[in-house]
Amino acid sequence: MPVRNLFGTSGIRGLIGKEIDVKFSYKLGLALGKYIAGGRALVARDPRPGAKELTQALIKGLGQAGLKVTDCGILATPELTWYQVKRGCDLGVCVTGSHLPWNMIGIIPTSTEGAGITSEVGQRITEIFYGL
């Protein structure tokens, strides 16, 4: 039976520390890294409480899965995707709450072209995530 896709229309959203915690973020980094299977990734975050710790866990997972990761610090999602495309990176991930309340956050991966991932790609990453 297929598992429910973790990804919505723009990444994964959830409550900080409950639905999205450092363990989840690390495991998602591993799953994203296994899906990409090598290459380079850029990661950025917003300044909300909890984002830095989640980003560090995500970066650890991506690195352990074999990606070369650059931490871009605090950047808006459009800035990150611009840098990603300009530098030819295989993956971009922004840890941001955007318009969400301060107790929520999102993890938004982008493809090589800087666009959001497709539902099919999200489902495959979800399957890898639950298989870890």
C-alpha positions as CSV (number, residue, x, y, z in Angstrom):
1,M,0.0,0.0,0.0
2,P,1.4,3.4,-0.9
3,V,2.3,5.8,1.9
4,R,0.8,9.3,2.0
5,N,3.0,11.9,0.4
6,L,4.8,14.1,3.0
7,F,4.9,16.9,0.4
8,G,2.1,19.3,-0.3
9,T,2.0,22.0,-3.0
10,S,5.1,23.7,-1.6
11,G,7.2,21.3,0.4
12,I,6.5,20.0,3.9
13,R,4.7,22.1,6.6
14,G,4.2,21.4,10.2
15,L,4.5,22.5,13.8
16,I,8.0,23.2,15.0
17,G,9.2,20.6,17.5
18,K,6.1,18.4,17.0
19,E,5.5,17.5,13.4
20,I,8.9,18.8,12.2
21,D,11.7,18.4,14.7
22,V,15.5,17.8,14.4
23,K,15.1,14.0,14.0
24,F,12.5,14.5,11.2
25,S,14.7,17.1,9.5
26,Y,17.8,14.9,9.7
27,K,15.9,11.9,8.3
28,L,14.4,14.1,5.5
29,G,18.0,15.2,4.6
30,L,19.0,11.5,4.3
31,A,16.0,10.8,2.1
32,L,16.6,13.8,-0.1
33,G,20.3,12.9,-0.4
34,K,19.5,9.3,-1.3
35,Y,17.1,10.5,-4.0
36,I,19.6,12.9,-5.5
37,A,22.4,10.4,-5.2
38,G,25.4,12.7,-5.1
39,G,26.0,16.2,-6.3
40,R,25.7,19.6,-4.7
41,A,23.1,21.2,-2.5
42,L,22.4,24.7,-1.2
43,V,20.4,25.1,2.0
44,A,19.0,28.3,3.5
45,R,16.6,29.3,6.3
46,D,14.6,32.1,7.7
47,P,15.3,33.7,11.1
48,R,12.4,32.2,13.0
49,P,13.0,30.3,16.2
50,G,14.0,26.7,15.6
51,A,14.9,27.2,11.9
52,K,18.7,27.1,12.6
53,E,18.6,23.8,14.5
54,L,16.3,22.2,11.9
55,T,18.6,23.4,9.1
56,Q,21.7,22.0,10.8
57,A,20.0,18.6,11.2
58,L,18.9,18.7,7.5
59,I,22.5,19.5,6.4
60,K,23.9,16.7,8.5
61,G,21.5,14.2,6.8
62,L,22.2,15.5,3.3
63,G,26.0,15.3,3.9
64,Q,25.8,11.8,5.3
65,A,23.9,10.8,2.2
66,G,26.8,11.9,0.1
67,L,25.9,15.5,-1.0
68,K,28.3,18.4,-0.9
69,V,26.3,21.0,1.1
70,T,26.7,24.7,1.3
71,D,24.9,26.5,4.1
72,C,23.7,29.8,2.7
73,G,22.5,31.1,6.1
74,I,19.4,33.3,6.1
75,L,18.0,33.8,2.6
76,A,14.5,34.1,1.1
77,T,13.4,31.1,-1.0
78,P,13.6,33.1,-4.3
79,E,17.2,34.1,-3.4
80,L,18.1,30.5,-2.7
81,T,16.7,29.2,-6.0
82,W,18.5,32.0,-7.9
83,Y,21.8,31.0,-6.4
84,Q,21.0,27.3,-7.0
85,V,20.4,27.8,-10.7
86,K,23.3,30.2,-11.1
87,R,25.7,27.7,-9.4
88,G,24.3,24.7,-11.1
89,C,23.5,22.8,-7.9
90,D,21.4,19.6,-7.9
91,L,19.2,20.6,-5.0
92,G,18.1,23.6,-3.0
93,V,16.3,23.4,0.3
94,C,14.8,26.3,2.2
95,V,13.7,25.9,5.8
96,T,11.1,28.7,6.2
97,G,7.8,29.4,7.7
98,S,7.1,32.1,5.0
99,H,3.6,33.4,5.8
100,L,2.8,30.7,8.4
101,P,2.4,31.5,12.2
102,W,5.7,31.5,14.2
103,N,5.1,28.0,15.6
104,M,5.0,26.4,12.1
105,I,7.8,25.9,9.6
106,G,8.2,24.4,6.1
107,I,11.0,22.5,4.4
108,I,10.9,23.4,0.7
109,P,13.2,21.5,-1.7
110,T,13.7,22.7,-5.3
111,S,14.9,20.9,-8.4
112,T,17.9,21.6,-10.5
113,E,15.9,24.2,-12.4
114,G,15.0,26.0,-9.2
115,A,11.3,24.9,-9.4
116,G,9.4,23.1,-6.7
117,I,9.5,19.3,-6.9
118,T,6.7,17.4,-8.6
119,S,4.2,15.3,-6.7
120,E,5.8,12.2,-8.2
121,V,9.2,13.2,-6.9
122,G,7.7,14.0,-3.5
123,Q,6.1,10.6,-3.3
124,R,9.4,8.9,-4.2
125,I,11.3,10.9,-1.5
126,T,8.5,10.0,1.0
127,E,8.9,6.3,0.2
128,I,12.7,6.6,0.8
129,F,12.0,8.5,4.1
130,Y,9.7,5.8,5.5
131,G,12.1,3.1,4.3
132,L,15.0,4.5,6.5
